[in-house]
Amino acid sequence: MVGGCTPVRRPVNTTWHGWLCTVVLLHCWLPLPAWAWGADGHRTTAYIATPLLTPLARTELLALMGSVDLPAWSTWMDEHRDTLRHTVPGAEKWHYDNRPVCAPATPLADYCPAGDCASEQVARLQDVLADPEAPVEARQQAVRLLVHLVGDLHQPLHAGDHSDRGGNTIRVTLVGPLFPTNLHAVWDSDLVNMTLWHGVAGTTQADRLVRTNARELAQRYARSLSTWQRGTVRDWMAESYTLARRVVYAPLPGFRCELPATEKGAAPLKLSADYLAQARAVIPGQLARAGARIAGVLNTALETAAHRRAAPITTRTSRLPERRFL
Protein backbone atom coordinates (compact mmCIF):
# COMPACT_ATOMS: atom_id res chain seq x y z
CA MET A 1 0.00 0.00 0.00
CA VAL A 2 1.58 3.24 -1.04
CA GLY A 3 0.35 6.78 -0.77
CA GLY A 4 -3.37 7.05 -0.38
CA CYS A 5 -5.51 8.98 -2.79
CA THR A 6 -6.10 12.46 -4.05
CA PRO A 7 -8.22 14.83 -1.97
CA VAL A 8 -11.47 15.54 -3.77
CA ARG A 9 -12.78 19.02 -4.45
CA ARG A 10 -16.24 19.84 -3.17
CA PRO A 11 -19.06 19.57 -5.68
CA VAL A 12 -20.98 22.28 -7.42
CA ASN A 13 -23.73 19.89 -8.55
CA THR A 14 -26.77 19.49 -6.36
CA THR A 15 -27.81 16.04 -7.57
CA TRP A 16 -26.15 12.91 -6.22
CA HIS A 17 -25.26 11.68 -9.72
CA GLY A 18 -23.85 15.03 -10.74
CA TRP A 19 -21.84 15.17 -7.53
CA LEU A 20 -20.40 11.71 -8.14
CA CYS A 21 -19.39 12.60 -11.69
CA THR A 22 -17.57 15.66 -10.38
CA VAL A 23 -15.72 13.57 -7.79
CA VAL A 24 -14.53 10.96 -10.27
CA LEU A 25 -13.56 13.46 -12.96
CA LEU A 26 -11.39 15.27 -10.47
CA HIS A 27 -9.80 12.02 -9.39
CA CYS A 28 -8.79 11.32 -12.97
CA TRP A 29 -7.65 14.71 -14.16
CA LEU A 30 -6.29 16.88 -11.36
CA PRO A 31 -2.61 16.51 -10.31
CA LEU A 32 -3.30 16.72 -6.58
CA PRO A 33 -1.16 15.31 -3.72
CA ALA A 34 -1.89 11.96 -2.05
CA TRP A 35 -3.66 11.63 1.29
CA ALA A 36 -4.73 8.79 3.57
CA TRP A 37 -8.37 8.84 4.75
CA GLY A 38 -8.54 12.10 2.82
CA ALA A 39 -7.72 15.44 4.44
CA ASP A 40 -11.35 15.98 5.44
CA GLY A 41 -11.54 12.54 7.01
CA HIS A 42 -8.42 13.14 9.09
CA ARG A 43 -9.59 16.55 10.24
CA THR A 44 -12.97 15.07 11.14
CA THR A 45 -11.30 12.55 13.45
CA ALA A 46 -9.23 15.34 15.00
CA TYR A 47 -12.26 17.54 15.68
CA ILE A 48 -13.96 14.59 17.35
CA ALA A 49 -10.87 14.00 19.48
CA THR A 50 -10.27 17.57 20.64
CA PRO A 51 -13.11 17.93 23.20
CA LEU A 52 -12.29 14.45 24.54
CA LEU A 53 -8.86 15.56 25.76
CA THR A 54 -8.59 15.71 29.54
CA PRO A 55 -7.65 19.01 31.21
CA LEU A 56 -4.23 17.63 32.15
CA ALA A 57 -3.55 16.37 28.62
CA ARG A 58 -4.60 19.73 27.19
CA THR A 59 -2.24 21.55 29.58
CA GLU A 60 0.60 19.23 28.59
CA LEU A 61 -0.09 19.80 24.89
CA LEU A 62 -0.06 23.56 25.33
CA ALA A 63 3.29 23.39 27.10
CA LEU A 64 4.80 21.01 24.54
CA MET A 65 3.29 22.28 21.27
CA GLY A 66 2.30 25.87 22.04
CA SER A 67 -1.30 25.18 20.97
CA VAL A 68 -3.96 22.47 20.84
CA ASP A 69 -4.57 22.15 17.10
CA LEU A 70 -5.27 18.49 16.42
CA PRO A 71 -6.91 19.19 13.01
CA ALA A 72 -3.74 20.85 11.69
CA TRP A 73 -1.53 18.07 13.03
CA SER A 74 -3.80 15.36 11.61
CA THR A 75 -2.66 16.04 8.03
CA TRP A 76 0.94 17.02 8.82
CA MET A 77 2.34 13.56 8.07
CA ASP A 78 0.85 13.52 4.58
CA GLU A 79 1.79 17.11 3.85
CA HIS A 80 5.42 16.36 4.75
CA ARG A 81 5.55 12.88 3.27
CA ASP A 82 8.42 13.62 0.87
CA THR A 83 10.53 15.18 3.63
CA LEU A 84 9.88 12.28 5.98
CA ARG A 85 10.77 9.79 3.25
CA HIS A 86 14.27 11.28 3.09
CA THR A 87 14.81 12.06 6.78
CA VAL A 88 13.10 9.18 8.62
CA PRO A 89 13.85 5.76 7.11
CA GLY A 90 10.76 3.58 6.88
CA ALA A 91 8.28 6.37 7.65
CA GLU A 92 6.41 5.88 4.36
CA LYS A 93 5.42 2.41 5.63
CA TRP A 94 4.06 3.60 8.97
CA HIS A 95 0.61 4.45 7.60
CA TYR A 96 -0.56 0.84 7.38
CA ASP A 97 -0.19 -2.85 8.24
CA ASN A 98 -0.09 -4.95 5.06
CA ARG A 99 -1.59 -8.04 6.70
CA PRO A 100 -2.82 -10.49 4.03
CA VAL A 101 -6.62 -10.70 4.08
CA CYS A 102 -6.53 -14.33 2.93
CA ALA A 103 -3.96 -15.46 5.50
CA PRO A 104 -5.17 -14.33 8.95
CA ALA A 105 -2.45 -16.27 10.78
CA THR A 106 0.44 -14.47 9.06
CA PRO A 107 3.08 -13.56 11.69
CA LEU A 108 3.56 -9.86 12.41
CA ALA A 109 7.22 -10.03 11.39
CA ASP A 110 6.20 -11.07 7.87
CA TYR A 111 4.07 -8.01 7.16
CA CYS A 112 5.79 -5.56 9.52
CA PRO A 113 9.52 -6.07 9.02
CA ALA A 114 11.73 -3.99 11.33
CA GLY A 115 8.60 -2.64 13.04
CA ASP A 116 7.82 -0.36 10.10
CA CYS A 117 4.02 -0.50 10.19
CA ALA A 118 1.21 1.46 11.83
CA SER A 119 0.49 -0.81 14.78
CA GLU A 120 4.12 -0.98 15.90
CA GLN A 121 4.82 2.71 15.38
CA VAL A 122 1.74 3.93 17.26
CA ALA A 123 2.84 1.95 20.31
CA ARG A 124 6.42 3.22 20.01
CA LEU A 125 5.41 6.84 19.54
CA GLN A 126 3.07 6.68 22.51
CA ASP A 127 6.04 5.58 24.62
CA VAL A 128 8.11 8.49 23.31
CA LEU A 129 5.38 10.98 24.19
CA ALA A 130 4.94 9.45 27.65
CA ASP A 131 8.63 9.96 28.49
CA PRO A 132 9.15 13.47 29.91
CA GLU A 133 12.92 13.04 29.55
CA ALA A 134 12.76 12.35 25.81
CA PRO A 135 13.98 15.15 23.52
CA VAL A 136 11.36 17.86 23.05
CA GLU A 137 11.60 17.59 19.27
CA ALA A 138 10.96 13.85 19.42
CA ARG A 139 7.88 14.32 21.62
CA GLN A 140 6.52 17.07 19.36
CA GLN A 141 7.02 14.82 16.35
CA ALA A 142 5.27 11.98 18.19
CA VAL A 143 2.17 14.16 18.70
CA ARG A 144 1.92 15.03 15.01
CA LEU A 145 2.39 11.44 13.91
CA LEU A 146 0.06 9.90 16.47
CA VAL A 147 -2.86 12.15 15.53
CA HIS A 148 -2.44 10.96 11.95
CA LEU A 149 -1.53 7.29 12.39
CA VAL A 150 -4.27 6.45 14.87
CA GLY A 151 -6.68 7.82 12.28
CA ASP A 152 -5.03 5.81 9.51
CA LEU A 153 -5.36 2.45 11.20
CA HIS A 154 -9.17 2.80 11.17
CA GLN A 155 -9.28 2.81 7.36
CA PRO A 156 -9.79 -0.89 6.53
CA LEU A 157 -7.36 -0.82 3.60
CA HIS A 158 -4.67 0.37 6.00
CA ALA A 159 -5.12 -2.90 7.90
CA GLY A 160 -5.52 -5.51 5.14
CA ASP A 161 -3.96 -6.29 1.79
CA HIS A 162 -4.29 -8.81 -1.06
CA SER A 163 -0.89 -8.27 -2.70
CA ASP A 164 -2.38 -5.17 -4.31
CA ARG A 165 -0.79 -2.35 -2.30
CA GLY A 166 -3.87 -2.03 -0.13
CA GLY A 167 -6.24 -1.83 -3.10
CA ASN A 168 -4.16 0.72 -5.00
CA THR A 169 -3.74 -1.63 -7.96
CA ILE A 170 -7.41 -2.67 -8.08
CA ARG A 171 -9.03 -0.51 -10.76
CA VAL A 172 -12.71 0.19 -10.10
CA THR A 173 -15.44 2.48 -11.34
CA LEU A 174 -18.15 4.37 -9.49
CA VAL A 175 -19.93 5.85 -12.51
CA GLY A 176 -18.90 3.91 -15.59
CA PRO A 177 -15.97 2.67 -17.63
CA LEU A 178 -14.93 6.20 -18.64
CA PHE A 179 -14.14 7.16 -15.05
CA PRO A 180 -11.78 4.60 -13.49
CA THR A 181 -10.21 5.06 -10.07
CA ASN A 182 -8.80 2.53 -7.61
CA LEU A 183 -10.20 0.76 -4.56
CA HIS A 184 -7.89 2.46 -2.09
CA ALA A 185 -8.83 5.91 -3.37
CA VAL A 186 -12.52 5.06 -3.01
CA TRP A 187 -12.08 4.09 0.64
CA ASP A 188 -9.70 6.92 1.49
CA SER A 189 -11.81 9.79 0.22
CA ASP A 190 -14.78 9.05 -2.03
CA LEU A 191 -16.76 7.06 0.54
CA VAL A 192 -16.00 9.60 3.27
CA ASN A 193 -17.23 12.44 1.12
CA MET A 194 -20.28 10.53 -0.14
CA THR A 195 -21.22 9.79 3.47
CA LEU A 196 -20.55 13.12 5.17
CA TRP A 197 -21.25 15.91 2.70
CA HIS A 198 -24.58 17.67 3.07
CA GLY A 199 -25.45 19.67 -0.03
CA VAL A 200 -23.11 22.08 -1.80
CA ALA A 201 -19.97 23.33 -0.07
CA GLY A 202 -17.53 25.83 -1.49
CA THR A 203 -13.90 26.07 -0.48
CA THR A 204 -14.55 28.81 2.07
CA GLN A 205 -17.10 26.56 3.78
CA ALA A 206 -14.78 23.57 4.04
CA ASP A 207 -13.64 23.82 7.64
CA ARG A 208 -17.13 24.71 8.84
CA LEU A 209 -18.49 21.61 7.11
CA VAL A 210 -15.82 19.36 8.62
CA ARG A 211 -16.53 20.75 12.09
CA THR A 212 -20.25 20.18 11.61
CA ASN A 213 -19.73 16.61 10.47
CA ALA A 214 -17.44 15.91 13.41
CA ARG A 215 -19.94 17.35 15.88
CA GLU A 216 -22.76 15.27 14.39
CA LEU A 217 -20.70 12.09 14.56
CA ALA A 218 -19.68 12.79 18.15
CA GLN A 219 -23.32 13.29 19.10
CA ARG A 220 -24.46 10.18 17.23
CA TYR A 221 -21.91 7.96 18.97
CA ALA A 222 -21.66 9.81 22.30
CA ARG A 223 -22.52 6.73 24.36
CA SER A 224 -19.81 4.64 22.70
CA LEU A 225 -16.83 7.01 22.61
CA SER A 226 -15.41 6.13 26.03
CA THR A 227 -15.97 2.42 25.44
CA TRP A 228 -14.09 2.60 22.14
CA GLN A 229 -11.03 3.97 23.94
CA ARG A 230 -10.53 0.62 25.66
CA GLY A 231 -8.30 -2.08 24.29
CA THR A 232 -4.94 -1.96 22.57
CA VAL A 233 -3.66 -0.76 19.24
CA ARG A 234 -3.61 -4.37 18.08
CA ASP A 235 -7.28 -4.75 19.06
CA TRP A 236 -8.19 -1.69 17.02
CA MET A 237 -6.17 -2.86 14.05
CA ALA A 238 -7.87 -6.25 14.27
CA GLU A 239 -11.26 -4.53 13.95
CA SER A 240 -10.15 -2.77 10.78
CA TYR A 241 -8.64 -5.96 9.44
CA THR A 242 -11.95 -7.77 9.88
CA LEU A 243 -13.68 -4.99 7.94
CA ALA A 244 -11.07 -5.26 5.19
CA ARG A 245 -11.84 -8.96 4.79
CA ARG A 246 -15.63 -8.83 5.10
CA VAL A 247 -16.65 -5.44 3.74
CA VAL A 248 -13.86 -4.35 1.38
CA TYR A 249 -12.63 -7.50 -0.37
CA ALA A 250 -15.20 -10.30 0.03
CA PRO A 251 -18.04 -8.39 -1.75
CA LEU A 252 -15.87 -7.44 -4.76
CA PRO A 253 -17.20 -8.95 -8.00
CA GLY A 254 -15.67 -12.40 -8.49
CA PHE A 255 -13.27 -12.07 -5.56
CA ARG A 256 -11.39 -15.30 -4.70
CA CYS A 257 -8.46 -15.66 -2.35
CA GLU A 258 -6.47 -17.81 -4.74
CA LEU A 259 -6.66 -15.19 -7.50
CA PRO A 260 -5.62 -11.54 -7.74
CA ALA A 261 -8.57 -9.19 -7.33
CA THR A 262 -8.09 -7.99 -10.90
CA GLU A 263 -5.94 -9.40 -13.68
CA LYS A 264 -3.39 -7.11 -15.31
CA GLY A 265 -5.04 -5.28 -18.17
CA ALA A 266 -8.56 -6.35 -17.16
CA ALA A 267 -11.45 -3.91 -17.27
CA PRO A 268 -12.09 -2.02 -14.01
CA LEU A 269 -14.46 -3.62 -11.54
CA LYS A 270 -17.79 -1.84 -11.24
CA LEU A 271 -18.72 -1.27 -7.60
CA SER A 272 -22.40 -2.02 -7.15
CA ALA A 273 -24.88 0.14 -5.27
CA ASP A 274 -25.06 -2.58 -2.60
CA TYR A 275 -21.29 -2.54 -2.19
CA LEU A 276 -21.25 1.25 -1.80
CA ALA A 277 -24.17 1.21 0.63
CA GLN A 278 -22.52 -1.37 2.86
CA ALA A 279 -19.24 0.51 2.73
CA ARG A 280 -20.86 3.85 3.53
CA ALA A 281 -22.52 2.29 6.57
CA VAL A 282 -19.07 1.51 7.97
CA ILE A 283 -17.40 4.90 7.48
CA PRO A 284 -19.09 7.04 10.19
CA GLY A 285 -18.35 4.57 12.98
CA GLN A 286 -14.74 4.19 11.89
CA LEU A 287 -14.19 7.96 11.89
CA ALA A 288 -15.80 8.25 15.32
CA ARG A 289 -13.72 5.39 16.70
CA ALA A 290 -10.59 7.02 15.34
CA GLY A 291 -11.43 10.33 17.00
CA ALA A 292 -12.14 8.71 20.36
CA ARG A 293 -8.92 6.72 20.23
CA ILE A 294 -6.75 9.64 19.16
CA ALA A 295 -7.89 11.38 22.33
CA GLY A 296 -7.39 8.22 24.38
CA VAL A 297 -3.82 7.71 23.16
CA LEU A 298 -2.88 11.34 23.77
CA ASN A 299 -4.56 11.42 27.19
CA THR A 300 -2.74 8.30 28.36
CA ALA A 301 0.69 9.35 27.12
CA LEU A 302 0.52 12.98 28.21
CA GLU A 303 -0.91 12.23 31.65
CA THR A 304 1.78 9.59 32.15
CA ALA A 305 4.44 12.14 31.26
CA ALA A 306 2.99 14.66 33.69
CA HIS A 307 2.89 12.14 36.55
CA ARG A 308 6.44 10.95 35.87
CA ARG A 309 7.70 14.51 35.83
CA ALA A 310 5.97 15.30 39.13
CA ALA A 311 7.15 12.17 40.95
CA PRO A 312 10.18 12.48 43.29
CA ILE A 313 13.35 11.23 41.64
CA THR A 314 13.64 8.34 44.12
CA THR A 315 10.16 7.04 43.28
CA ARG A 316 10.10 7.57 39.53
CA THR A 317 9.78 4.56 37.32
CA SER A 318 12.85 3.78 35.29
CA ARG A 319 13.17 5.48 31.95
CA LEU A 320 11.69 3.79 28.94
CA PRO A 321 14.06 1.65 26.87
CA GLU A 322 16.12 3.62 24.41
CA ARG A 323 13.95 4.50 21.42
CA ARG A 324 14.74 5.44 17.84
CA PHE A 325 13.69 9.07 18.09
CA LEU A 326 12.73 10.87 14.91
Secondary structure as UniProt FT lines:
FT   HELIX           16..29
FT   HELIX           39..49
FT   HELIX           50..52
FT   HELIX           55..65
FT   HELIX           70..74
FT   HELIX           76..79
FT   HELIX           81..87
FT   TURN            89..90
FT   HELIX           91..93
FT   TURN            94..95
FT   STRAND          99..100
FT   TURN            101..102
FT   TURN            104..105
FT   HELIX           108..111
FT   HELIX           113..115
FT   HELIX           118..130
FT   TURN            132..133
FT   HELIX           136..152
FT   TURN            153..154
FT   HELIX           156..158
FT   STRAND          160..161
FT   TURN            165..169
FT   STRAND          171..173
FT   TURN            177..178
FT   STRAND          180..182
FT   HELIX           183..185
FT   HELIX           186..190
FT   HELIX           191..196
FT   HELIX           203..205
FT   HELIX           206..220
FT   TURN            221..224
FT   HELIX           225..228
FT   HELIX           233..243
FT   HELIX           244..249
FT   TURN            250..251
FT   TURN            253..254
FT   TURN            257..258
FT   TURN            264..265
FT   STRAND          269..270
FT   HELIX           273..310
FT   HELIX           313..315
//
